[in-house]
């Protein structure tokens, strides 16, 4: 396999574009509450609930941890291919510079300030007691309604459930206008 080296100006331009989109997202999401402060429920670093007592709750908790880039929590909730994806993402994040990591954390905290809820569409029992579920992750993204197709394969471990595999599907909602990058 031949590796391709991208020109430095192209890499810098792409990075700048990603940072700009993130900063626009942060700016758009920081609308003050009526009392001028964000509520604890929507604060970027608000504690989130981890519940693996049912397949649906485990999938929702994993989704929340993944969205917030809480790699340790996502790893605790996963096994097999899902755990490998979590580890790979954590390694990619670890290779970033401190400045890149801080910018990314600020962007993701602003965009992931609200927990997504999982609305199930279908569930299929698998051999060995596992479960495959398909549904829609719903919530808000930068203050706008957000929904995305998701799939999870889960398996029981003792009294709890673990995500064995997952896939994110099509985004079913409109992106906020500030992130519309079309040529229209």
C-alpha positions as CSV (number, residue, x, y, z in Angstrom):
1,X,0.0,0.0,0.0
2,X,1.4,3.4,-1.0
3,X,1.1,6.2,1.5
4,X,0.2,9.7,0.3
5,X,1.6,12.8,1.9
6,X,-0.7,15.7,2.0
7,X,0.8,19.2,1.5
8,X,1.1,21.2,4.7
9,X,-1.1,24.1,3.5
10,X,-3.9,21.6,2.7
11,X,-3.7,20.0,6.2
12,X,-3.6,23.5,7.8
13,X,-6.6,24.6,5.8
14,X,-8.6,21.5,6.7
15,X,-7.7,21.8,10.3
16,X,-8.7,25.5,10.3
17,X,-12.0,24.7,8.7
18,X,-12.8,22.0,11.3
19,X,-11.9,24.4,14.2
20,X,-14.1,27.2,12.6
21,X,-17.0,24.8,12.4
22,X,-16.5,23.8,16.0
23,X,-16.2,27.3,17.2
24,X,-19.4,28.3,15.4
25,X,-21.1,25.3,17.0
26,X,-19.8,26.4,20.4
27,X,-20.9,30.0,19.9
28,X,-24.3,28.9,18.7
29,X,-24.8,26.6,21.6
30,X,-24.0,29.1,24.3
31,X,-27.3,30.9,24.4
32,X,-27.7,31.9,28.0
33,X,-30.6,30.6,30.1
34,X,-33.2,33.0,31.4
35,X,-31.1,33.5,34.6
36,X,-28.0,34.0,32.5
37,X,-26.5,30.7,33.4
38,X,-26.7,27.3,31.8
39,X,-28.6,24.7,33.9
40,X,-26.7,21.9,35.5
41,X,-28.5,19.4,33.2
42,X,-27.1,21.1,30.1
43,X,-23.7,22.3,31.4
44,X,-20.9,20.9,29.2
45,X,-19.3,18.9,32.0
46,X,-22.5,17.8,33.7
47,X,-22.3,14.3,35.2
48,X,-24.1,11.8,33.1
49,X,-25.9,8.7,34.3
50,X,-24.4,5.3,33.5
51,X,-27.0,2.4,33.7
52,X,-26.3,-1.0,32.1
53,X,-29.2,-2.8,33.8
54,X,-31.2,-3.3,30.5
55,X,-30.0,-3.5,26.9
56,X,-31.7,-0.2,26.1
57,X,-30.2,1.6,29.0
58,X,-26.7,0.2,28.3
59,X,-26.9,1.3,24.7
60,X,-28.1,4.8,25.7
61,X,-25.3,5.1,28.3
62,X,-22.7,4.0,25.8
63,X,-24.1,6.4,23.3
64,X,-23.8,9.2,25.8
65,X,-20.3,8.3,26.8
66,X,-19.2,8.0,23.1
67,X,-20.8,11.4,22.3
68,X,-19.0,13.0,25.2
69,X,-15.7,11.2,24.4
70,X,-15.7,9.7,27.9
71,X,-13.5,6.9,26.7
72,X,-13.1,5.2,30.1
73,X,-16.9,5.0,30.6
74,X,-17.5,3.8,27.0
75,X,-14.8,1.1,27.5
76,X,-16.5,-0.1,30.7
77,X,-19.7,-0.4,28.8
78,X,-18.3,-2.3,25.9
79,X,-16.7,-5.6,24.8
80,X,-15.4,-7.1,21.5
81,X,-15.5,-4.9,18.4
82,X,-17.1,-2.0,20.3
83,X,-14.3,-2.0,22.9
84,X,-11.8,-2.0,20.1
85,X,-13.5,1.0,18.5
86,X,-13.4,2.8,21.8
87,X,-9.7,2.1,22.3
88,X,-8.9,3.2,18.8
89,X,-10.7,6.5,19.2
90,X,-9.0,7.1,22.6
91,X,-5.6,6.4,21.0
92,X,-6.4,8.9,18.2
93,X,-7.4,11.5,20.8
94,X,-4.2,10.8,22.8
95,X,-2.0,11.6,19.8
96,X,-3.4,15.1,19.5
97,X,-1.4,18.0,20.9
98,X,-2.7,19.5,24.2
99,X,-4.0,22.5,22.3
100,X,-5.9,20.3,19.8
101,X,-7.3,18.2,22.6
102,X,-8.5,21.3,24.5
103,X,-10.2,22.7,21.4
104,X,-11.8,19.4,20.6
105,X,-13.0,18.9,24.2
106,X,-14.6,22.4,24.2
107,X,-16.3,21.7,20.9
108,X,-17.5,18.3,21.9
109,X,-18.7,19.4,25.3
110,X,-20.8,22.2,23.7
111,X,-22.2,19.8,21.1
112,X,-22.8,17.0,23.6
113,X,-24.3,19.0,26.4
114,X,-27.6,17.1,26.4
115,X,-28.1,13.3,26.7
116,X,-29.5,11.6,23.6
117,X,-32.5,9.3,24.2
118,X,-32.8,6.0,22.3
119,X,-36.2,5.4,20.6
120,X,-36.3,1.7,19.7
121,X,-37.6,0.6,16.3
122,X,-36.8,-3.1,16.4
123,X,-35.1,-5.7,18.6
124,X,-33.9,-9.2,17.7
125,X,-32.8,-11.9,20.1
126,X,-29.5,-13.5,19.2
127,X,-28.1,-16.9,20.0
128,X,-26.3,-16.9,23.3
129,X,-28.7,-14.4,24.9
130,X,-27.5,-11.4,23.0
131,X,-29.8,-8.7,21.5
132,X,-29.6,-6.6,18.3
133,X,-31.5,-3.4,18.5
134,X,-32.1,-0.7,15.9
135,X,-33.5,2.7,16.8
136,X,-33.1,6.5,16.6
137,X,-31.0,8.6,18.9
138,X,-32.9,11.8,19.6
139,X,-32.1,15.0,21.4
140,X,-30.7,18.3,20.5
141,X,-27.6,19.5,18.7
142,X,-26.6,23.1,19.2
143,X,-30.1,23.9,20.4
144,X,-31.9,22.3,17.4
145,X,-33.7,18.9,17.3
146,X,-31.4,16.1,16.4
147,X,-32.1,12.5,15.4
148,X,-29.8,9.7,14.0
149,X,-30.3,6.1,13.1
150,X,-28.3,3.8,15.4
151,X,-27.8,0.0,15.8
152,X,-26.4,-1.9,18.7
153,X,-25.5,-5.5,19.4
154,X,-25.5,-6.2,23.1
155,X,-24.7,-9.1,25.3
156,X,-25.4,-9.8,29.0
157,X,-22.5,-10.0,31.5
158,X,-23.8,-11.0,34.9
159,X,-26.6,-8.5,35.9
160,X,-25.5,-5.9,33.3
161,X,-25.4,-5.5,29.6
162,X,-22.4,-4.6,27.4
163,X,-22.3,-3.1,23.9
164,X,-20.6,-5.7,21.6
165,X,-20.9,-3.7,18.4
166,X,-22.5,-0.5,17.2
167,X,-23.1,1.5,14.0
168,X,-24.2,5.0,13.5
169,X,-26.6,5.5,10.5
170,X,-28.0,8.4,8.6
171,X,-28.6,11.7,10.4
172,X,-32.4,12.1,10.1
173,X,-32.7,15.7,11.2
174,X,-31.7,19.0,9.6
175,X,-28.3,20.4,10.8
176,X,-28.4,23.9,12.2
177,X,-28.1,26.6,9.6
178,X,-24.8,27.8,11.0
179,X,-23.3,24.4,10.0
180,X,-24.9,24.3,6.5
181,X,-21.8,24.0,4.3
182,X,-23.7,23.5,1.0
183,X,-23.1,25.8,-2.0
184,X,-26.7,27.1,-2.1
